[in-house]
Amino acid sequence: MSDTAVAYVIAGPLATITLNQPDAKNRLDIAAMQLMVEHLRTAAEDDAVRVVVITGSGSTFCSGADLAAFAVAEGGYAQGGTSALADLLTAMVDHPKPLIARVQGHVAGGGNGLVAACDIAVASTDARFAFSEVRVGVAPAIISVVCLQVMHRRDAQELLLTGERVHADRVLSAGLVTAVAEPDGLDAAVQGYVDALLLGGPEALRNTKALLRRVPTMERAEAFAWTSEMSAGLFTSAEAREGMSAFLEKRKPEWAP
């Protein structure tokens, strides 16, 4: 692992973005968030990258906002950290490629937003989660935009209002994470999702992400019109021809980048 605050590593079709300030509990300082956005942009523009995993080093996945910076009167977190977090979460939600959160350690505050903004999230059973904002006198305002999209309402009310630190199984039932795995099985669980995603066509995945993002915001007639236009285009695409030919010929498709 490099000594940069956020590491970026490519292995074949997989890009891994690692929060890499374990001594600082992988806090979300402005520089780290801006670097994450840069790495996400790099992955989006690299045709060889098909899936992106976001994880952390050490015993903490992400501890949230840099409270030490917030305490500085001039140029503190409130002077730029809030917009940097909104920019980061936007880059994640709008990313054209599937994002997987590999939650290897504890999560607090804004770290929950990173988990929620990923398409799939797998947490170690020994991870602990806390929406800790209310206990330091603030609210989980920015991350609520992504967390409330995936969490069940009653669970969100309990966890966001109390700030209680809970087990991974609790946030699994709340809808924040997709799956949990024993610590020694976390990498295998993540790899299983990576392998499953790589079976899909790159453009098919890109368009499916667009559906997941946009359809819930549309009126029904608008949604049918937009999805009908998308579907007509997809069925005549080179990727669809390859995918359907491979299915009929009982072989694996050869996806173009």
N, C-alpha and C positions, 0 to 999 in steps of 0.2 A: 504494500500500500504506500502510495506517495505521501509526502508531507503537506500536500495542498488541502485546503479546508473542505473541498468537495472533489473526490477523485472520479475520473471517468475512464472506464476500461471497456474495450471491445473484445469479444471472443466469438468469432463467426458472426451469426446473425443477431447476437445478443449484446446489448450495451448495458453496463451496470454503472449507476451513479451512486456513489457512496458518501454519505455525510461522514466527514473524517476529522472531527474534533472531539475525540472521546474524553479528553480531560475536561472539556467544557460541556460535556453531555450533549454534544452535537446540537448546540443551540442555534437558533435561526437569527444570526446576525445579518446585517444588510449585505455584506460582501458574500457570504455563503449563499444567500438567496439569489443574488445576481449571478453567481457562478452556476448555480443549478439551472437557471433559465438559459444560460449560454450552452450548457451541456445538453439540455433538452432540445434546443434549436439545432445543435450539431447532429443529434440523433435523428431528428425529423428530416434533415436535409441529406442524410447518408442513406442511399438506396440499399446498401448492404445490411443495414440494421433493420431488423423486423420486430423486435421486442425490446423493451427497456425495463430493467429492474432497478428499483430505488431501495436502498438499504442504509444501514449505519454501521459504524465500527464501535467496538467496545460494548458496554453493558446497557447503553441507551440508544434507542433508535433516534429519537429527537425529543429534546426537552422544551421545545417551543421558543418563545420570544427571548431575545437577549435582554434580560431585565437590568443587567449592569449598565448597558448602553442607555436604556430608558431613563436611568437615574441621572444621567449627565444632562445638565440643563440645556446646553447648546448642542444641537446636532444629535440628540438622542434618538432612541428607537421611534418615538412618536413623530419625529421630523422626517422620517423616510422609511422606517421599518414597516409601517402599515401598508403603504403603497407597494413596497417590495414584496410583501407577502401576497397581496392581491394579484400582483403581476405573476408571481410564481404559481399560484393556484390556477390562474387563468391559463398559463402555459401548459399546465398538466392536464386540465380538463379538455382543452382544445387540441391536445397533442394528437397527431394523426396515427400514431402507432400505439399498440397496447402497452399500458404501464402496469407493472406488478410491484406492489410494496412487499418487500421481504423484511418483516418486522422482527428483528433479532433481539431487541431489548425494550426497555421501558419507553413509554410515550406519555408526554404531557403537553397541555396547552396546544400551541399551533402544530405540534407534531401530529395531532389527530387529523388536522386538515390535510396533511400530506398523505396520510393513509386513505382518507375519504376520497381524495382527488384521483387516486389510482383506480384503474378498471378492476383489478383483482388485488386482494390483500391477504397475505398469509402471515400469521403471527405465531411465534413460539409460545408454547404453553406457559413458560415462565416469565413472559412479558407482562407488564402491568400498565394500565391505562388510566389517565386522569384528565378530565377537563378542569384544569386547576385554576382557570382565570378568576372565578368568583372568589377564590380564597386569597387572591392578592389584590382584590378590589376593582377588577375590571370584568368584562364580559367576553365570551368567545365569539365576538362579533363577526370578523372576517371569515373565520373557518366555518361559521354556521351556514354559510352559503353552500358549501360542499357537503358538510356533515349532515345537514337536514335533508339532503337529496338521497342519502343512502340509509339513514337510521330510522327506526320505527319511532313514531312520535312519543309514545309513553316512555320509552327508553331514553330518548333524547331529553325529555323533560327531567327525568330523574338524574341522569348523569351530568348534564350541563348545569343544572341548578345546584346540585349538592357538591360537585367537585370531588366526589369520592374516588379513591384509587381502587380499581377493580381488576379482576383476572381477565385473561384473554377470552375465556369462555363466555364471560359476561358481555363483552363487546361483540362477540360472534352472534349471540342471540339478539343483540341490539341492531345488527345489520352493518356495523362499522367495518368488520373484516369478513372475508369470504370463507376462510378456513383457519384452523389452528393445527399445529404439528408439534410433536416433541422436539426438544432442541436438537437432538441428533438426527432428526428426520426433516428439519426445516428446509435444507437445501434440496432434498429429494422432492419435497412437496412443491417447492417453487419450480423446479425443473420440470415436473409433471405438467404444470400450467404452461411453461414455456413451450414444451413439446407439443401440447395440444394447440396452442396458438399458431405455431409454425405450420400446422397442417392446413390452415386457412390461406386463401389467396391474399396477397398484400392489399390490393385494392378492395377486395371484399371486406377485409378487416377495417380498412380506413372508412369505408362507407357505412359499415355497421356501427362504428363509433359515432359517426355523424347522426345516424338514426337514434341511437341511445341518448345523444345530447339534445337533439332538436325536436323529435316527435312529441315528447311530453310537454313541450312549451306551445304546441300548435293547437288551433281549433281542428275539429275532426275533418271538415271539408278541405282545409288547407293541408292537413297531414296526408290525406289520400291523394291529393293532387301532386304534392311534392314527391311522395314515395312512389307513385305510379310513374312519374317521369324518371326517377332514379332507376327503378326496376327495369324499365324499357331499355335504358342505356346500358345497364349491367348485363342484361341477357344477350346483347349483341357485342359485348367486349371480347377482346382476345383472351383475357383471363378466364372468362366464363366458358369460352369455347374449349380451352385447354382443360378446365376443371371437369366439364361434362364429358369430354372425350375420354379423359382418364377414368372417370367413373364407369363409363360404358365398356371401356377396355380393361377394367379391373387392374389398373396400375396407379402408382402415385403420380399426381400432377407435377409438372415441372414449372414452377412459378417463375415468372420473370420478376426482376427486382422492382 
